[in-house]
Amino acid sequence: MSRRRIHDSYEDLYGADRAYKKRRRGGSENIDLEDRLESLILKVGEKTSSTLESNLEGLVSVLDGDLPNFKKKVLKLLVDCAVNMPEKCTIYSTLVGLLNAKNYNFGGEFVENIVRAFKDSLKNNSWNEARVLLRFIGDLVNCHVVSASSFVQLMGSLLDVTKEDGVPNVRKDWYCYAVMSCLPWVGRELYEKRESPLELLLTTIEIYLNKRPKKHVNMLRIWSTDVPHPQEEYLECLWNQIKKLKHDNWTETIIPRPYLTFDNVLCEALQHNLPVIVPPPHHNACVYPMPWVVYRMFDYTDVTDGPIMPGAHSIERFLVEEHLIQIIDMSYKNRKECATDLMNFVHKNKVPLEYCIVEVIFSLMFHQPKPKYLEVMFGSVFIELSKLSTNTMPLVLAQTTEILYSRIESMHVCAFDRFVSWFAYHLSNFKFSWSWQEWADCLALDPEHPKPKFVREVLQKAMRLSFYERMRDIVPPDFEPLLPEKPEPKFKYAMEKSNLPGQFLSNTLLTKIRSKASADEIIEILKEPLMLENGELIDPADNSPSNLTKIDSFVQTLLFIASKSFSHAFAAITKFINVFKVLGETDEGQLQILRSTFNLWSADQQMLTVLIDKMLKTQIIECSSVANWIFSKEMIPEFTKLYIWEILSLTINKMSRHVDRLTRELNEAREKLRTTAATSNSSDDSDTETEKAETKPSRASTTTFGGQVPMDVDDNVTEEMVERMEEKLEMAQADQKNLFLIVFQRFIMILSEHLVKCDTDGKPFDTYWYKYTIGRLQQVFLAHHEQVQKYSSTLEGLLFTQDLDIHILEVFHQFLALRS
């Protein structure tokens, strides 16, 4: 094909974009030309009628002619594309290689820019960006832009981090992972040109992986067993894949390599040596990525038709999964676009695409300590995928559900919760249609077994998305024991003439509240001694509103009157918030408010959760009271129900957000105080100079010195204000630490009691209840690891001491290993 024909096809591809070079007339069109260049660079590699190779040649011709005018723009664009479009890594590396072959100086400047971006990403803790850039630099070796020897030196420098002493293992892990993840791209080139240095790198990696601690792995596993699929830690899994790749002479079938077409051009180009790059030293502000366990759900035996699923240790499995994750990362905000991009995966004919997509999405959904995206995103993408692949995706999802259900006994409680939420949401979008009778085996199992628990919790969650009668109709009659209760209030004072101590007070409150009585009037009524229907005083000396019976009567009566909807309940709480504050002045009073709310709404878990959340927001009850209530003896029958842990999680999150907000406000106030001081000093100096010059009278306007914008009155910060904010933050942190101490102390108490009782009775300790509870302890550590980490020394000194049972202590040690 002639160069003329190549250019023609490129012009056909982008319309008038190719012809703009002929219309350049001075600088008036520079902005328009920059936009066109950007469009050309961003579009390269998209599906067109022309080949990728011809498009690249045309683009190189366009860019080479305009480099003198737009070199900075082109350099910045290419670096941005390397970072933000990792799926087109080899396309842009080929483009840079061709430009380097034409213009050696441009190639050198690009290498300087990409190295600078890599260093900045390391310095800024942008770990994923750094890994992508390192891979791109490695691919430049394939395109003869960067010398293989200098890249090997760079990788060796990065691996030297694994030999550092006194630094967290997660730092060493990341540098090791970054180097290994480059090898599928550049391994073959290094094997051919620098085999001995490559072997030294692999030996360094193997030595590090063999000696690194792996105590954290059990806490991160989704499955507690390796049957049928081993649950490997991410570094171990990638290392096994790299070894398999090496055994296959560093050849794989997934990565597109357009630079091979231009090998005769690229091999003639001069190469650039990378400068010496020293990883920035560790400091306490560095936050490294947490380790994870690679999720496996399918193998080749699960796929009956079409292409074979790549093996767990084949590098193709790693490359496909990473590419699919990149697609989700780019388009997760638009479920339709995300589903379309996934189904248009470039290698869909080489792998069983639907199975790969499902496994990747579930791996993101089950990711520990928490998913990267909102859980509803995964469910909505599955629905769109089912619309696009009506013949295959629904069947794969049904098969997936059956697999998860069959293995649910070994599933971690975090994944159990997310599986319940997803399946309930999925059913609600498909008319709640499911073959329930195939799960009839759960009816004969222990109620604490994960299978009946799963069905019960799914129906409970699904009812939130529908209504009780619908749930009753969709399941067979023999599933009735697993149906949730009808969600209606249980008002204990419904009988006007019962003998309950608070009955007369409840009748009085019922009348007064319906008569629009004010909060002050209700408080006065609560101060009166309790009496029976006949007027007899129960306790004549009782004139305190904080009597537990009075609290129970008020809370039950008010929330029963407002039981029609969430809005009614919120309005009632808001109107009588002063009454709640009086009743909840003591810890026992707050506990009674929670007990009364639970007794009224025990049949409606959603209403109970929402009301407790509202009471926390309005500060009627404190977070510590919720924790004490959850672990109290009267809540033992509810302890293994999901909504209890939903309440505990929102309680801890609320406290954490409160501390974070106070920390942020204090930092802003300190910064404003420093700014004010600097402005004041600058103002004093300028006033002195003005007095000496006496050239014109000073203006009493909003002008400030030192380029500072004048603060509003509300922005004036004093040292006294900062001190008060510091005190407020210290109190909040003390409350947060107290909350964690309460939660972990209660966990230790109930687990220790169970272990001692089983030891005394000579029974196995690892019951379903024990596995569930120890899983919840792990969940609290994982879900709130950033906050708990701050108090780890206190927890170790007060609660997780060496005399604690090893089964409980091991969970704490696993948690510490996550960031060690």
PyMOL commands that set and color helices and strands:
alter all, ss='L'
color gray80, all
select helices_A, chain A and resi 3-23+30-43+52-84+86-102+104-123+127-142+148-163+169-193+195-211+217-220+234-247+258-260+263-266+300-302+315-331+335-343+353-365+375-388+393-406+408-410+413-428+436-444+450-464+468-474+477-482+503-514+519-527+548-561+566-575+577-583+587-601+605-617+623-630+633-638+642-693+713-715+719-761+768-783+785-790+792-798+806-819
alter helices_A, ss='H'
color red, helices_A
deselect
rebuild
show_as cartoon
